[in-house]
Structures are given as C-alpha cells and as structure tokens.
C-alpha cells in the first residue's frame, strides 16, 4: 500500500484503522534508536526506514528493512509505505523516493507479486478541533516486474498520477454542539492542546502528538472525575453512568456539515 503523507503519524493511525487487516508500516528510523521506543513501535507493526538527513551512517540498515518488508509480503501480510518519504502539511504530492520500488524489486526477484493499493488521504483542516478525513483506495495495475531503473521511474510516475486523482480535500466540517458534556471536557482538552501546541510549533507533529497525548491521558481525567464523585458520596451506579457519558455525550452530539 502506497500513500501520500500530509499529516505525520496520524496518517498511519487512520489508514491502519481503515483497513480490515493488520498492516506493517515503514517509519523514520531515528525514533527506533531508544530501545523502549523501538520495542513499542515494532509491537504495533512498524519497521524502521533510515533517511540520509537522519544520518548517512545508518543507511546500510535499510537492506534489512527491505528484506523484512519482503518477508511480510511473502507471508501474505500488508506493508504500508508513505512513498513521498517526507511529511509536509500539504495535500500537494511530493516527489517519490525509492523505498517502494526497492521493496517491490526485491519481492519480484523472489517471485512474489503482491497486490498494490494506491491511497489518497486528505483532511479538511490540519489543526481543527474535530476533523473530516477522506480516504480513497484503488488497486494499481502493474504489468511487469521491476528490474531496471526506467521501470522504477515509470512505476513512480504512474503511481503519482493515480494518487493525485485520489486526494480529495474535504469541504465539510465537524460541528460539535456546546452541551454540558462539551464544557465538562473542554478544560482538559485545552490544557493538553495548549501544551502540545507549544511543544510542536513549526513542526508537522501537532496532530500526531495531540492524538497520542489525549489517548493516554484522557482515561486519567475520567478516573479523577470518578474518584471525585465517589469521594463526595455520589452512588457508584451514577458515577459509572456519568463516566461513560462524559466522552459519549460529545460524540453523540457532533455533526458533519
């Protein structure tokens, strides 16, 4: 699966949730260098790919990356690669790198001819509170195995043309009714959002870091609400109902306009 890459790690999260099968992702290799991060990232199917701007001394490790991706394909698994090799907050398709063709060429040499999906992903806004995301997927018809430089260039050119036709920037917006649940969640969201905004200024990681920060801290916010209500003597059944409705109440009242 080859996709454009407009919004950092969030692209992989959304595409991975969209597909009904587990996928392996190629991700920038420098984030794997800390053992704990490397273990966690590999546990969710990520494979490191090393780029020259992150240190040329690591480029030789990419042969292992290509071999690992081929083994995934050999076993019938899926591999997602952001073929532009860079993330920019734009829906304009950037020049393609060689990673996808290197993997396909290695697979073809072993007699493996994987199905290729071209993916276009687009957001109505990169920093909006609530987003509309469009994903379009088409199969790519590949007639010949890759083995020569011209074939690799032709492959990238054909995929690029198809991908440009799949990127449709949404014009719709998410509208959330400002109910009681909205205001109960708002202080927590603003606290996390302002912290993430300060730490990710002038980078492409705002959405990705915000998503991760909310994912891991929101349960703690719910727990604090629950403990507080129990402490003041609210019955446990009411506390349970309230904790369930605190996130669901916002979700139920949001609309796409």
Secondary structure, DSSP 4 states (H G I P E B T S, - for coil): -EE--SSHHHHHHHHHHHSSS-EEEEEEGGGGSSHHHHHHHHHTTEEEE--GGG-GGGGGGHHHHHHHHHHHHHTT-EEEEETTSS--SSSSPPPP-SHHHHHHHHHHHTT----EEEEEEEES-SS-SS--EEEEEEEE---S---SHHHHHHHHHHHHHHHHTT-------EEE---HHHHHHHHHHHHHHHHHHHHSTTSS-HHHHHHHHHHHHHHHHHHHHHHHHHHTT--HHHHHHHHHHHHHHHHHTEEE-
